[in-house]
């Protein structure tokens, strides 16, 4: 644990100067959402689409901290992120309950339709770590499940994150998917052209996510 503390402290040294630069980078946007468990106790067709306070474009990152207590073995925590241009274009991340912790990533575009680009039915995500979705208009979409990168540089065209929805039940007569807890979503975006330091938090957060995931897995195996 002392090594983990040292790594976090080291990462903090990099993060602090970045926020000192925030006033010089008007494109840097940071938002945090806490989604309560009851919002997942609905089916997809009844899930409201909520518009974000800010549009996250060009380069953005979404960090998912899933602290939900599942009440139904068939329940899922499903997050959809919608493009500003049309709700027919979205990114979907699904997270199932213990013990399997299934995890999937899907995208929908008007041209290609709905496509699952990653699915893991066993140990797909890690409650002790955060999952990270990142996007740049040049490199595309990358997803980290908290331990490893599972989607790399997927070309989805231009995607400006504008709104989101959540659901967790497959049918309206199913028991509730969640019993308690919440999902915390952190959103970060910036235009690298406005400031060379704009994307430092992306790199630090992604690196720390990988380090924490590796240490967690190593500890469990030992």
HELIX and SHEET records of a PDB file:
HELIX    1   1 UNK A    2  UNK A   20  1                                  19    
HELIX    2   2 UNK A   22  UNK A   24  5                                   3    
HELIX    3   3 UNK A   37  UNK A   40  5                                   4    
HELIX    4   4 UNK A   44  UNK A   46  5                                   3    
HELIX    5   5 UNK A  200  UNK A  221  1                                  22    
SHEET    1   A 6 UNK A  29  UNK A  36  0                                        
SHEET    2   A 6 UNK A 182  UNK A 189 -1                                        
SHEET    3   A 6 UNK A  59  UNK A  66 -1                                        
SHEET    4   A 6 UNK A 131  UNK A 136 -1                                        
SHEET    5   A 6 UNK A 140  UNK A 144 -1                                        
SHEET    6   A 6 UNK A 149  UNK A 154 -1                                        
SHEET    1   B 6 UNK A  50  UNK A  56  0                                        
SHEET    2   B 6 UNK A 161  UNK A 167 -1                                        
SHEET    3   B 6 UNK A  76  UNK A  83 -1                                        
SHEET    4   B 6 UNK A  90  UNK A  96 -1                                        
SHEET    5   B 6 UNK A 103  UNK A 109 -1                                        
SHEET    6   B 6 UNK A 113  UNK A 120 -1                                        
SHEET    1   C 2 UNK A  69  UNK A  70  0                                        
SHEET    2   C 2 UNK A 178  UNK A 180 -1                                        
END                                                                             
